């Protein structure tokens, strides 16, 4: 025959008397920080805010298996989704004098006082004992099975004696089968109250006297009927004890796990006292104390987690709450508890610790972004998804384009990502300009050797004596060919962009495009057709950091129709891997075709005018977030005047550095997940065009300083700096060099 279990206030232990009941006349006595309000999730933060619930409007079913319920209480308006009386012939749900089920259910999912976010109540009456609220263990088992069959994600059983009403003759009983297979295999989490007699549960679960550990006449029977350590139902069960109002210690009266480690593993603490609804009127409230309240609060916490992430299995969600419990109490530093003073005191009294719902909501492990249609498929760490835009991008891609994107933790939970942290614009270039000019000016010194037969060898040295590059040349009558090796990127070779005659410029014609490149190889050549026409060709490839690389091929036709005029027409092909126009993390690579026009006019008195204009069109290979970029266009232009002869030389230059002028980015962003593990994606189109167009005006003058010294002064002002409308940047530098 079934044994009666006492359930008021969580009961204490089997066959004990109920806790004191509270009604509206009892003054409130505090709730351990949980009074008058549902459990609050943490606020939004970078990679820490749960994403929007994709099942909004569907309540999380939570079964409360208890005594009687005042279903007309205002706390339950719109909250009850199902109800059933296991014992009453007339199907009545209550209310009754015990006043236990109503307070417990309201703590789980009440409109104002509940702790479960978006929870819906399945009310199951398991007791018709109007004096004590006692219930039979077989009826409680029936209630748990019914809850699972009705689709409950959580079943709250605020009765003590779980070792009996969760048992039933082996691991493959009907109860275990139904709670494990419920909800299409996700299962039903079971939350039970520990009891209210300051008992060590380990004794009772071994069939011993719960306080003295003495053998009793019923010990063999109780030991045989109790759940064993390896019972699979424990994997989706949480046993809840009560902590004091300050959340620092065991509440007076609460049971605790004791010596058995497998009981400690499933034990957690929650507030012992809480304000909740009263079953004596439709609007009344009361304060209850007991592990019944503790269990109800934990059931609400589990409902909140399942509301955010319905894909979590019962075993996962219970383990999550246990794993994230707070174990900072000093008792966890003491290993002198238990009968033999060899058990950790924290685990002995508190089990896994004090329930910490905020910690349970935070990501588990490393956040990552799936590249396919499955959460459990190939993923990329979120830390590797950041986009650093090159100078040519300006503010063409704003972080808001990625709003709503999510990343997933190790449990497959989706979290909103702070888009501001994903897209970073190129850093200010003022300091970099000055640093690069100081390193590159004066021009590299060349050491050459004649190898005979038209062959020669050159080594180019930086001003500090380090090797910039080497070149092998063959110079014929009309044909010149060479191969070169650079150590610090193409800018290490003489005659590259950013120079006007022998002057170094702060204005960066390449917008830092080559700044991160290192060693590279190339070939170049010149074909002289006659005194007025020549064809130049160069091809090089260089690698940078983290898989970034560039390759460039240029053809340049130069014609001198007059002695004082040279014009050029060029065609170029650029290839990037691991980046786009110097940007990182935005796409896999770029193929760009460029048309270049140039002219130089030599005037008397050492004055020359020069102009350079370039336009490009290309395509971007997509990556994890950017599928492709269509219609990419770029431009660059510079005009200037140079003056002076010999050691005295100056220039005034007006230029627009490399800039993206158009294109459409097609984005494919993960924005959530389905309960079956599919990734919910959203396609977006973003027009790429910076808000401004940087214009540089630079004045430079160089002159001798003594016999072996030279000074160069640069002054630069940039309007719409970084291609951002309204921004400005001014910089000046003085470089002094001494030849020795």
N, C-alpha and C positions, 0 to 999 in steps of 0.2 A: 504494500500500500504506500501511497505517496505520503511524504512528510510535510507538515505545514511549515512554511517559512515566513518569517516576520518581515514586513516591508516598510513600516513607517520610518521616515527619516533615513532610509537606506537600511533599516534593520540593524541589529548588531550582528549576532550570529544565529545559527539555527536554533529554533525553539526559544528565543529570548523575547523579552517584553518590548513593546514598541517604544520609540522615543516619544518625548512630550510633543504635543501638537500645539500649533500657534494659530491664532485667529486675528481678526482685525483690531482687536483691542490691545494686542501686544505691541509695545513700542519697537521701532526698528533698531537694530543693534549693529549695523555695519555689515559689509559684505566682502571684506578682503579685497577691496579695489574693483569689484565686479558689480556693485549695486546699481540698479536703475539704468540699464543700458545694455544693448547687445555688444557682443565682442567686436572690437574695431580692428580692421586690418591696418597694416602700416601704410603710410602715405607714399605717393609716387617718388621714384628715385631712379638713377641710372642703372638699368638692368635689374631693378629690385621690385618693381610694381607688378603684381599679377595682371595679365592682360584682361581685356573686357570679356565677361562671361558670354560665351557663344551659345549658351542654352538659356539665355535670359527669358524669364517668364515661366520656366518650368521649375517648380519647387523641388527641393531635395527631400524625398520621403524619409521621415524619421519616425520609427514606431516607438511609442511609449507604452510599455507593458506594465500596468499598475493597478491601483485599487479602483477608484471611481473618478469621474470627470464631470465638471460643470461645463458642458460644451457651449453654453450660452454666454460664457464670460467674454468680456470685450477683448481680452488678450488673444482670443481664438478667432476673432472675426476674419474670415477669409483664409485661415491657416489650416483648418482641418480638411484633409483630403480623403480620409477613410476612417471608419470606426467599427468596432466589433466587440461584443460581450461574449466571452467564452463560457460564462456560467449562468447568466441571468436568462430565465426562460422567456421573459418579455423583452429582452434585448436592451434593457435600460442601461445607460452609461453612468447614471448618478444624477446629481451629486449625493454625497452621504456624509456621515459624521466624521469619518476618518480624516478627510481633507488631506490626502496625500497625492493622488494622481494629478489633480488640477495644479498644485504648485510645481510639481516636477515637470509636467508638460509645458507649462508656461515658461519655465527656465530654459527649456530646450528651444522653443520656437515661438514664444509669445510675441505679440506685435511690438511691445515696448520693452519688456523685461527679458526676452529670449536672447540666447547666446548664439543661435544658429542663423547664419545669413541665408535668407531666402529658403527657409526650411518649411516643409509641409508635414503636418502631424497625421500619423496613423495611430489612432487611439485604440488600445486593446485592453479591455477590462479583464483582469485575471483573478480578481478576488471579490467575493460578496460577503466577506466577514465584516459586519458593520461595527464591530467593537475594536478589533485589533488590526484589521487590514491584512491578515495572514493569507498567504497563497501557498498552494501545493506545488512541489517541484515539477510534477508531471504537467500541471497546467501552465507553468512558466515555460516549459519546453514546448508545449503546444503553441503558446503565444509567440515564441521566437520563430518557430517554423512558419506560423501564419504570417508573421511580419515579413519573412524572407519571400514567401510566396506572393505577397501583395506588393513586392518591389521595394521594400524598405532598404535604404542604403545603410542605415544605422538602426540598431534596436537597443533602446535604453531599458535596462532592467534594474530599477533601484531597489533591489532586494539583496540581502546578504545570502551567503551559502551557495555561491556559484559552483563550488566543487561538486555539488549534488545536482542542481537543476541543469547544469550544462553536461552532465554525464549521461549515462543511459546505456551502457553495455558495450562499449567498444568504439573504435575510431570510424567505423563505417556504418553508423546508425543513420536512420532517416534524418535526424536533426542535422548531423554533420553534412550529409549530402545536400540538403536543401539550402543551408546557409552558405555552402561553398559554391553551389551552382547558380545561386540567385543572381538576378540582374545580368543575364547572359554571361555568367562566369565571373563577374566582378565580385560577387559575394556580398554578404551583409556583415558589417562590423557590429560587434556586440560590446556594449558598455555595461558593466555591473558595479554596484556599490560594494565597498569593502566591508562595511559594518561599523557599528558605533560603540564597541565595548572595550576599546584599547587592547584588542586581542592581537596576538601574533598569528597571522593567517597560516603560516607554515605548519603549526601544530595541528590546526583543524583540518588542513588538507592532507595530513598524514593520518587522520582519524584519532589523534590524541586530544586530550583536554586542551582547549584553545588557549588557556592561560597558564596551566601548570605543566603541560606536556606529559601528564600522567596517562598510563594505559587505563582505559575504561572498559566496562563490559561490552560496550558497543564498538570498541576499536576495530576488531577484525571486519565487521560488517561495513562500518563507515570507511575504512581504508579500502575495502574492495570496491565500494560504490563511487569513490571520489575520482575526479579527473587525474590522470597520470601526466608525468612530465612531457611525454612525447605525443600527447593528444593533439591532433591537428587543429581542433577548434580553438586552441589557445592562440594560434597564429593570427586570428582575426578578433581577438578579445582584449579588452583593456579593463583592468581592475582599478577602481578609483578610490583613493583615500582622501581625507580632508586636511587642508592646512589652515593655520590660524589666519586672522584678519590681516596680519602684516606680511603674510606669505613667506615666513621665515622658519616655521617649525610645524610639526604635527599638531593638529587640533586636538584638544582634550577630548577623548572619547573615540577618536578615529582608530580603526584597525590599521595594521601595518604589515608589510610582507614577511618580515622575519628572515630566517636563515636560508630558505630555499632559493637558490639563484634563479631558477626558472620562474618562480613567482615574482621575484624582484624585476625580472625582465619585462613582465607584463603589467607592472604596477606604476601608477602615476598619481600625482597630487593635484587637487583643485580646491577652490574655496569651499570651506565647510559651512558657511553661513551666507545666505543671499536673500534679498527681497524678491518676492514673486507674487503671483496671483493667489487669491484665496478662493476656496471652493464654497464659501458661505454666501457669496453674493456675486452678481454679474460684473461688479466694478471694484470689488474689494481687493486689497493686497495684504500680504503678510510677510513675515520673516521666518524662514525655516533654517534649522541647523541639522546637519547630518550628512553622511556620505551619499544620501539620496540626492541632495543638492549638488554635491561634487560630481556625481556621475552625470547628472543632467547637463551641467556646464560643459563637461568634456564631450558629451554627445552633440551639443551645439557647436563646439569647436570643430568636431569631425564633419558636421554638416556644412560648415563654412568652407572647409577645404574641398569637400566634394562639390559644393556649388561652384567654386572656381574651376575645379578640375575633375569633372565627372568620370574621366577615364581611369582614375586611380582605383585599384582593387582594394578590397577590404583589408587584406594583409598589408598592402602598401600604406594606406592612409593611417592605420593604427600604428604601424612601425614608425611612420614619419612623426607622429605626435610624441611617441615615446623617445625617439632618437633626439628630438629637439628640445626635450624638457630641460629646465634649468637645473644644473648640478653644481652650482657655485656655493651651496651651503657649506659651512665649515665641517659639518659631520662627514663629508666625503673625504676629508683629510685624516680621518680617524679610523683605524682598523681594529678596534678593540671591543667590538660589540658581539652579541650572541652568547650562547651558553659557555662557549670555550674562549670567548674574547678574541676571536680570530676572523671576524666578519667586518667588512667595511660598514661603518655606522650609517653613512648616507644611504647605501642600498638597503640596509637592514630596516631602516625606518621609512624612507621615502621612495624606495624603488628607483625608477629611472629619473625621478626628480619632480619639480614643480612645472606643471603644464605651462608652456610658453607659446601662445598662439602666434605672436608676432614672428618668432623664430621659425615656426612651422610654415609660415607663409613665405619665408625667404627662400631663394633658390638653393637647391641641393647640388653641390659640385659645380662644375664649370658650365656656364651658359654657352650654348652653341646654336648655330643656324643651319637647318637642313638644306641641302642643295637639291633634293628631289622632292617627291610627293609623300614621303613617309617620315614621320618623326624619328623612327628608329633606323633610318637609312644613313647615307653618307652625310656627315655634318662638318661644319667649319667652326672652330671656336669663335665666339663673338669678339674676343680680343683681336682676332686677325681680320675682322670685317671692316675696320676703320678705313675711311677714305681721306687721304691727304691730297688736296688739290694742288696742282702746279700753278705757277704764277699766271699762265695763260688762261686759266679758268676764271679767275676773279671770283665773283659770287654767282657764277652761272648755275651751280647746283646748290640750292639752299637746303638746310637740314630738314625743313618742314616737308620736303618731298618724301621723306622716309617716315613721317608720322604714322603711328599705328603698327609699325613693324614689331615683331615679337622674336624672342629667342627662347630656347628650351633648356631646362635643367636636366639632370640625369634621370629624373622621374618622368620626363616628358611633359612637364608643366610649362605652359607658355607664359612669358613675362614681357610686358611692354618695355621697349628699349628707348632710352633717351636719345632722340635723333641728333641733338646737339653734340653728343659725344661721338657720333659716327662720321660726321662730315667736318673736317678741319680745313680751313683755307690756308694757303701758303703763308708762312710767317713773314713778318716784315723784313724787307730786303736791304734796309739801309746799312746795317752793320755788315751784312754779307758782301754788299757791293764794295765797301771800303776795304774789307779784308782781301777780297779777290784781286782788287786793283793793286794792293800793296804786294801781293804775291807774284802777280804777273808782270809788273812794270819795274824796271825797264825791260825791254824785250829780252827773251832768252839769249844767252850767249851760245854761239855755235862753234863747234870744233870740227873741222873738216879735214879729210885726207883724200888725196888723189890716188886711186888704185890702178890707174892706167887703163887704156882701151876705152876711154869714155866713162868708166865707172868711178864713182866717188862714194864716200861715206861721211855722214854728218851725225854728230851728237849734239843735242840741244840741252842746255843746262838752265835750270831756274836760277834766279838771282842769288839764292842761298847755296848754290853749288850742287843741289840734287839734280838727278837726271830727269829731264822732261820727256825725252824721246830720242829715237835714232831713226835714221833714214839711209837707205841704199839707193843711189841714183845711177841712171845711165843716160847720158846726154849725147844725142846724135846731132845730125845737121839740122833737121826739122822736127825730130821727135825726141821727147824727153819722157822718161818713165822712171818710176820709183816705188819702193815699198817702205812703209814706216811702221814703227811701233811706238805707242805712247804709254806713259806710266800713270798719268793723272787725268785721263779723259782728253777729248779732242781739243779742248782749250789749251792744252799744253803744247800744241804745235804752233809755229809762227804763222802769222798772216791769217789767223782765224777771225771769227766775228768779234766785234767789240773793240777794234783798233781803227784809228784814223792815222794813216802813215805811222809814225813812230810814237804816237800818243796813245796812252791807255785811257779808256772811258769808264766812268761810273755807270752810265746808262747801259743796261744789260740787254743787248739785242736778242739774246736767246732766252730771256726770262728765267734763267736758272735751269734751262732744259738739260744742260750738260753737267750741271754742278756735281751730281752724285755718281758720275761715271768714273771708272778707273782705267785699268789696262785695256788697250785695244790695238787692233791691227788694221792696216789699210794699204791701198795702192793708189797712186795718182799718175797722171800723165798729161802731156801737152803735145798737140799736133799743130805746127805752124804751117798754114797754107801759103801765106805770103806775108809781106811786111805789114799788112793791114788786118789780117784775119787769122784767128787762132781758136782752136777748140781745146778746152780744158775738161778733164774728167777726174773724179775722185770717188773712191768708195772706201768706207771704213765701218768697223763694228767694234763696239766697246761694251763691257759689262759693268754693272753697278752692284749695289747691295740687294740682298733678298730676292735674287732672281730677276732683277730689273736689267734690261739691256736695250741698246739702240743700234741700228744700222742705217747708214745714209749713203745714197748714190746721187751724185750731182754731175750734170753736163752743163757747161757754160761756154757759150759762143761769144767771143769778144771781137769787136770790130772797131777800127780807128780810121774813120773816113777822112779825118783831118788830124794834123799833128796835135791840135789842142783839144780834141774831143775823142772820148772812148765811150762806146755803148756796149751793153752786154744783154744777152737773153739767155736765161737758164731754165733748166727743167730738173727737178729733183724728186726722188722717192725716199720717204722716211719710213722706217719700221721700228716699232717699239714692242717689247714684250714685258709683261708684268706691270704695265703702266700706260698712261695716255697723256701726251703733252706734259710729261714730267709728273703727273699725278700718280698716286699709288693706291691700290686697293679698289679702284673703281671699275676696272675691266681688265681683260687679259692682254690686250694689245691694240696697236693702231697701225693702219696702212694709210699713208698720206702722200698725195702728189702735189707738188708745188711748181708754180710758174714764177720766175724771178726776172725783174727788169732792173737794170742799173745804168748809170751814166756818170761820167766824170769830165768836168770842163776845166782845163788849165788856162788860167789868165796870167797876164804879166804881173810882175812884182811879187812872185811867189804865192799868188792866191789861186785856190782851186775850189770848185763847187762839185759836190757829189750828191747823188740820190740813189736810193735803193728801195724797191717796193716788191712785196712778195704776197701771193695769195695761194691758199692751199685748200684742197678738198679731199676728204677721206672717209674711211669707215672704221668703226671701233668694234672689235670682237668682244662679245659679252662675257661677263663673269658671273658671280653668284647672285648679285642683286641687279646689275645692269645687263639686260639681255643683249642689247645692241644700241648703237647710236647711229641714227640716220641723218644724212645731209650735213655732216660735219664740215664747217668752213673755218679757215683761219686767215689772218692777215698780219703783216708787219711792214713798217715803212720807216725811212730815215732820210733826212736831207741835212746838209751841213756845208759850212764854208771853212776852209783851212787857210792859214796865212803864215808867212815867215819862211826863213831859209836857215839851213844849217842847224846850229845849236838852239836857235830861238824859233819856237814853233807853237802855234795856237790854233784853236778851232772853236766854232760855235755850232752846236748840233741840236736839231729838233727831231725827235723820233717817237715812234709808237712801237713798243715792244710787242712780241708775239702775243696774239689775242685770239681767243675763240670768238667768232662772230655769229655762229648759228649752228643749229643741230637739234635733233629731238632724241632724247634718251627714253628708251623703253625699259621700265623697271618691273621686276617681278619680285614682290615682297611677301614673305610669310606674315600673315596677320592673325593666325590662330590655328586651332587644330580641331579635328573631329574626334568623337569619342572612340572611333575605330583606329586612330593613329594616323589618319590622313592629314596632311598639312593644308590649311586653308590659305590660298594665295590671292593676291590682288595685283592686277596689271595696271600700271600708271604710265602716263606720257608726260615728260617734262621738257619744256623748251629751254635750250641752253643758250643763253646770251648774257654776258655780264652786264651789270647795270651801268658801268662806266667804261671809258676807253682811256687808258693811261697815256698821257702825253709828257715826254721828258724834254726839258730844255737844259742843256749842259754847256758850260763854258770851261775850256781847259787851256792852260798855257804852261809851257816848259822852257826853262832857260838854264844856262850853266851857272854853277856856283863854285868858283875857283877853277883850278886846272882840271881836277878829276871829279868834281861833284856836279850834280844836276838836281834841280828842283822842279817838281810839277805840281800845279795847283788845279784842282777840279772843284767846280761848284755846280750842283745839280738840283733842279726843282721838278717834282712830278705832280701833275694834276690828275685827279681820279686814280691815285696810286693803287696798285694792285687791281686795276680795272674795276674799282668800286666807286660809284658815283659819290662825289663830295669829299673824298678823302685826299689828303695831301701829304707829301713827303719831301723834305729838303735835307740835303747833306752836302758837306764840303770836306775836302781832304787835301793834305799837303804831303807829298812823298819826296824824300831826299835820298839820293843814291850816291854812293862813293865808289869809284873804280880804283881797285888796288891789286 
